[in-house]
Amino acid sequence: MDIPEKYLAPAMAFARLLEIMDRLRAECPWDKKQTFETLRHLTIEETYELADAILNKDTAGIKEEIGDLMLHMVFYAKIGSETGDFEMADSLNAICEKLINRHPHIYGDVKVNGEEDVKQNWEQIKLKEGKKSVLSGVPNSLPAMIKAQRMQEKTAQVGFEWDHKDQVWEKVMEEIGELREALDGSFSAEKREEELGDVFFSLINFARFENIDAETALERINQKFKRRFEFIEKNAPKSLTEMSLEEMDALWNQAKGEERK
């Protein structure tokens, strides 16, 4: 096929990366040793670095991290070609075919009324493709909070969903009540853990109804906590171990004031 002019530059850059990977794999001692397994944790790290850049609206960082992740994808495809299992073109053509098949409103004659119809069609098509469960596409290794949100989103597409957010909030309060009962009574540690997990799960569901990404919300609070505690460390008149909670709290409130400025 003829490549449209607007795609020539990225196609040439991608070909350059493939060529560099071929040479690194042939000549670099470190690159030659890598396997799917040794790259896995590095890929996860790079993914989180991209997530950080996105959260911080760091477009230069996003650009860099996209490149880092692209390198990993090329690396995996190179290893796959060496074992004879697949080539880069196989992966790229597979995702092209998947996108075409799962967008019948674009590449077929299916009519949709909006985003929700698109998501529902997507899940139904996946089941027709042989997926045994709506939840089969949720990786087991996802962090628990993201996994909860993704499972809730997916089951909602087949109708397993509250009608309105007031019902979800009632569920949150119900779960908090059960947690308080578990904490006040003679329940096992496992039961208290389960009830706390139910509270977390219901709060994530409520966040979803409010169009709040629970993972992002918590990470922003993590960053805020980190900034304020580092302010305490920087401005403490003595060792933190020698300071009272009240003294540290005063610095915490000072940090809050600085942020408001």
C-alpha positions in Angstrom: 0.0 0.0 0.0 1.1 3.6 -0.6 1.9 5.4 2.6 0.2 8.8 2.9 2.7 11.6 3.1 1.7 12.6 6.7 2.7 9.1 7.9 6.1 9.0 6.2 8.0 10.7 9.0 6.6 8.5 11.9 7.1 5.4 9.6 10.7 6.3 9.0 11.3 7.0 12.7 9.8 3.6 13.6 11.9 1.9 11.0 15.0 3.6 12.4 14.1 2.3 15.9 13.7 -1.3 14.5 17.1 -1.0 12.9 18.7 0.2 16.1 17.1 -2.6 18.0 18.5 -5.2 15.5 22.0 -3.8 16.0 21.7 -3.6 19.8 20.4 -7.1 20.0 23.4 -8.3 17.9 26.2 -6.3 19.5 25.3 -5.0 23.0 26.1 -7.4 25.9 23.2 -6.1 28.0 20.6 -6.1 25.2 21.6 -9.6 24.1 20.8 -11.0 27.5 17.3 -9.7 27.9 14.2 -11.9 27.8 10.5 -11.3 28.1 10.8 -11.9 31.9 13.7 -9.6 32.5 12.1 -6.8 30.6 8.7 -7.1 32.4 9.5 -5.2 35.6 11.3 -2.5 33.5 8.2 -2.1 31.3 6.0 -1.7 34.4 8.4 1.0 35.7 8.3 2.9 32.4 4.5 2.7 32.4 4.3 4.3 35.8 6.8 7.0 34.7 4.4 7.8 31.8 1.5 7.9 34.3 3.4 10.4 36.4 4.2 12.6 33.5 0.5 12.6 32.5 -0.6 13.4 36.0 1.9 16.3 36.2 0.8 17.6 32.7 4.5 17.3 31.7 4.2 17.1 27.9 8.0 16.9 27.4 8.0 13.9 29.9 5.0 12.3 28.1 6.9 12.5 24.8 10.0 10.9 26.3 8.1 8.2 28.1 6.1 7.3 25.0 9.5 6.7 23.3 10.7 4.6 26.2 7.6 2.4 26.1 7.8 2.1 22.3 11.4 0.8 22.7 10.0 -1.9 25.0 7.4 -2.9 22.5 10.0 -3.2 19.8 12.2 -5.2 22.1 9.5 -7.7 22.9 8.7 -8.0 19.2 12.4 -8.6 18.4 12.6 -11.4 21.0 9.4 -12.9 19.5 10.9 -12.9 16.0 14.0 -14.6 17.3 12.0 -17.4 18.8 9.8 -17.7 15.7 6.6 -16.9 17.6 5.7 -13.6 16.0 7.0 -10.5 14.2 6.3 -6.9 14.8 4.1 -6.8 11.8 2.0 -9.6 13.3 1.3 -7.5 16.4 0.6 -4.3 14.5 -1.8 -6.1 12.0 -3.5 -7.9 14.9 -4.4 -4.6 16.7 -5.5 -3.1 13.4 -7.9 -6.0 12.8 -9.1 -5.8 16.4 -9.9 -2.1 16.1 -11.7 -2.5 12.9 -13.8 -5.4 14.2 -14.6 -3.6 17.4 -15.7 -0.4 15.7 -18.6 -1.6 13.5 -20.1 1.9 13.8 -17.1 3.2 11.9 -16.2 0.2 9.6 -19.6 -1.3 9.3 -23.3 -0.3 9.4 -24.0 -0.4 13.1 -25.6 2.8 14.5 -24.7 4.2 17.9 -26.1 7.1 20.0 -23.0 7.9 22.0 -20.1 6.7 24.0 -22.0 4.3 26.2 -23.3 2.4 23.1 -19.7 2.1 21.9 -18.5 0.6 25.2 -21.4 -1.8 25.4 -20.8 -3.0 21.8 -17.1 -3.4 22.6 -17.8 -5.8 25.5 -20.4 -7.8 23.5 -18.0 -8.2 20.6 -15.2 -9.4 22.9 -17.6 -12.1 24.2 -18.4 -13.1 20.6 -14.6 -13.3 19.9 -14.4 -16.1 22.5 -13.8 -14.3 25.8 -15.3 -16.4 28.5 -16.1 -13.5 30.8 -16.7 -9.8 30.7 -13.9 -9.6 33.3 -11.4 -11.7 31.4 -9.7 -8.7 30.0 -8.8 -7.3 33.4 -5.2 -8.3 34.2 -4.7 -10.1 37.5 -1.5 -8.0 38.1 -3.2 -4.6 38.0 -3.0 -2.6 41.2 -6.0 -3.3 43.4 -7.6 0.1 43.1 -7.3 0.3 39.3 -8.6 -3.3 39.0 -11.7 -2.5 41.1 -12.5 0.4 38.9 -12.0 -1.5 35.7 -14.1 -4.4 36.9 -16.9 -2.0 37.8 -16.7 -0.3 34.4 -16.8 -3.6 32.5 -19.7 -5.2 34.4 -21.7 -1.9 34.1 -21.6 -2.4 30.3 -23.7 -5.5 30.6 -26.2 -3.9 33.0 -24.7 -4.9 36.4 -25.0 -1.3 37.7 -26.8 0.9 40.2 -29.5 3.2 38.7 -28.2 6.4 40.4 -25.4 7.6 42.6 -27.7 7.9 45.7 -28.0 4.1 45.8 -24.2 3.9 45.6 -23.7 6.3 48.5 -26.2 4.3 50.5 -24.1 1.2 49.8 -21.0 3.2 51.0 -22.7 4.0 54.3 -23.9 0.4 54.7 -20.4 -0.9 54.3 -19.0 1.7 56.7 -21.6 0.5 59.2 -20.6 -3.1 58.8 -16.9 -2.1 59.2 -17.7 -0.3 62.4 -19.5 -3.3 63.7 -16.6 -5.6 62.8 -14.1 -3.2 64.5 -16.3 -2.9 67.7 -17.0 -6.6 68.0 -14.9 -9.7 68.4 -14.4 -10.4 64.8 -11.3 -12.0 63.3 -8.6 -10.0 61.5 -9.7 -11.5 58.2 -13.3 -10.3 58.7 -12.1 -6.8 59.6 -9.9 -6.8 56.5 -12.9 -8.0 54.3 -15.2 -5.2 55.6 -12.5 -2.6 55.1 -12.1 -3.9 51.5 -15.9 -3.6 51.0 -15.7 0.1 52.0 -12.8 0.7 49.6 -14.7 -1.0 46.8 -17.9 0.9 47.4 -16.0 4.2 47.6 -14.3 3.5 44.2 -17.7 2.8 42.8 -19.1 6.1 44.1 -16.1 7.9 42.6 -16.9 6.3 39.3 -20.4 7.7 39.4 -19.0 11.1 40.1 -16.7 10.8 37.1 -13.7 10.8 39.5 -10.8 8.5 38.7 -10.1 7.0 42.1 -6.5 6.1 41.4 -5.7 9.7 40.2 -7.5 11.2 43.2 -5.5 9.1 45.7 -2.2 9.8 43.8 -2.8 13.5 44.0 -3.3 13.2 47.8 -0.1 11.1 48.0 1.7 13.9 46.2 0.2 16.5 48.5 1.1 14.6 51.6 4.7 14.2 50.2 5.0 17.9 49.6 3.8 18.9 53.0 5.8 16.3 54.9 9.0 17.3 53.0 8.2 21.0 54.0 8.2 19.8 57.6 11.5 18.1 57.2 13.0 21.1 55.5 11.8 23.6 58.1 12.0 21.6 61.2 14.1 23.4 63.9 15.3 20.1 65.3 15.3 16.4 64.5 11.8 15.1 63.8 12.2 12.4 66.4 12.6 15.2 69.0 9.5 17.2 67.9 6.0 16.7 69.2 3.1 15.9 67.0 1.7 19.4 67.8 5.0 21.0 66.6 5.0 19.0 63.4 1.3 19.8 62.8 2.0 23.5 63.1 4.5 23.2 60.2 2.0 21.1 58.3 -0.5 24.0 58.6 2.2 26.4 57.5 2.8 24.2 54.4 -0.9 24.4 53.7 -0.8 28.1 53.9 2.2 28.3 51.5 0.2 26.1 49.0 -2.8 28.5 49.1 -0.5 31.4 48.3 
